Amino acid sequence: MAQSLWFKSGKREQDVQVGSVFRHRINRNIVETAEVLEIAEDSLGIPHVTFEVKIEKAHFAGFNERRTLGLKSFHDRFHEPV
C-alpha cells in the first residue's frame, strides 16, 4: 500500500488486510462484525476499506450491508480482530 503526503498509516492500520475480520461492540447487546473486502486508494492517495458489516442485536435479527470507510476511520471503529 503506497504512502501519501496526505495520509500516513500507522502500524496498527497496516494489520488491516483483505479477508481480515474485525469486531466493534457498541454495548453488551449490539455487535458489528466487519470483513474486509478491498483496500484501495482514492484520487488523493488516501486508502479506503470496503467491507461487509454484519450488525447483530440481542433478541433481534441482524442484517448485512457493504460499506466503505477511510482506513484510519475503519481501524478506529473496528480495532478488535476476530
C-alpha positions as MATLAB code, in Angstrom:
seq = 'MAQSLWFKSGKREQDVQVGSVFRHRINRNIVETAEVLEIAEDSLGIPHVTFEVKIEKAHFAGFNERRTLGLKSFHDRFHEPV';
ca = [
       0.000    0.000    0.000;
       1.591    3.281   -1.070;
       2.101    6.089    1.405;
       0.673    9.524    0.730;
       1.661   13.037    1.728;
      -1.931   13.498    2.932;
      -2.210   10.324    4.967;
       0.288    8.222    6.831;
      -0.890    4.857    8.092;
       0.305    3.622   11.448;
       1.473    0.132   12.339;
      -1.962   -0.840   13.623;
      -3.722    0.199   10.406;
      -1.281   -1.989    8.460;
      -2.832   -5.026   10.171;
      -5.991   -4.437    8.110;
      -5.790   -6.821    5.129;
      -8.296   -8.185    2.606;
     -10.084  -11.111    4.252;
      -9.448   -9.865    7.806;
     -12.411   -9.818   10.204;
     -12.816   -7.254   12.977;
     -15.437   -6.551   15.611;
     -16.873   -3.466   17.286;
     -19.054   -3.813   20.370;
     -21.452   -0.904   20.813;
     -22.707   -2.267   24.121;
     -23.416   -5.705   25.527;
     -26.345   -6.169   23.123;
     -25.068   -4.795   19.783;
     -22.068   -6.181   17.872;
     -20.803   -5.123   14.438;
     -18.564   -7.621   12.627;
     -16.691   -6.394    9.539;
     -14.977   -8.496    6.873;
     -12.508   -6.541    4.713;
     -13.310   -6.973    1.004;
     -10.981   -4.413   -0.584;
      -8.422   -1.744    0.281;
      -7.875    0.911   -2.375;
      -6.607    4.477   -2.569;
      -8.765    7.345   -3.785;
      -7.541   10.009   -6.237;
      -5.668   11.787   -3.414;
      -3.904    8.600   -2.355;
      -5.970    8.135    0.814;
      -6.602    4.422    1.490;
     -10.212    3.314    1.938;
     -11.560   -0.008    3.170;
     -14.618   -1.607    1.571;
     -16.148   -4.143    3.916;
     -19.210   -6.260    4.589;
     -20.622   -5.457    8.003;
     -22.973   -7.706    9.945;
     -24.888   -5.975   12.710;
     -26.379   -8.170   15.398;
     -28.549   -7.105   18.301;
     -29.632   -9.422   21.088;
     -33.151  -10.777   20.555;
     -33.409   -9.248   17.038;
     -32.495  -10.474   13.583;
     -29.248   -8.999   12.298;
     -28.520   -7.611    8.860;
     -25.567   -7.278    6.475;
     -24.523   -4.415    4.241;
     -21.491   -3.204    2.297;
     -19.776   -0.011    3.464;
     -16.625    1.999    2.776;
     -14.552    3.995    5.270;
     -11.129    5.601    5.238;
      -8.503    3.188    6.603;
      -7.921    5.182    9.791;
     -11.658    5.573   10.456;
     -12.174    1.870    9.834;
      -9.409    0.933   12.248;
     -10.610    3.403   14.893;
     -14.038    1.705   14.847;
     -13.097   -1.937   14.193;
      -9.980   -2.483   16.294;
     -10.800   -5.919   17.747;
      -9.574   -8.719   15.433;
     -11.737  -11.858   15.272;
];
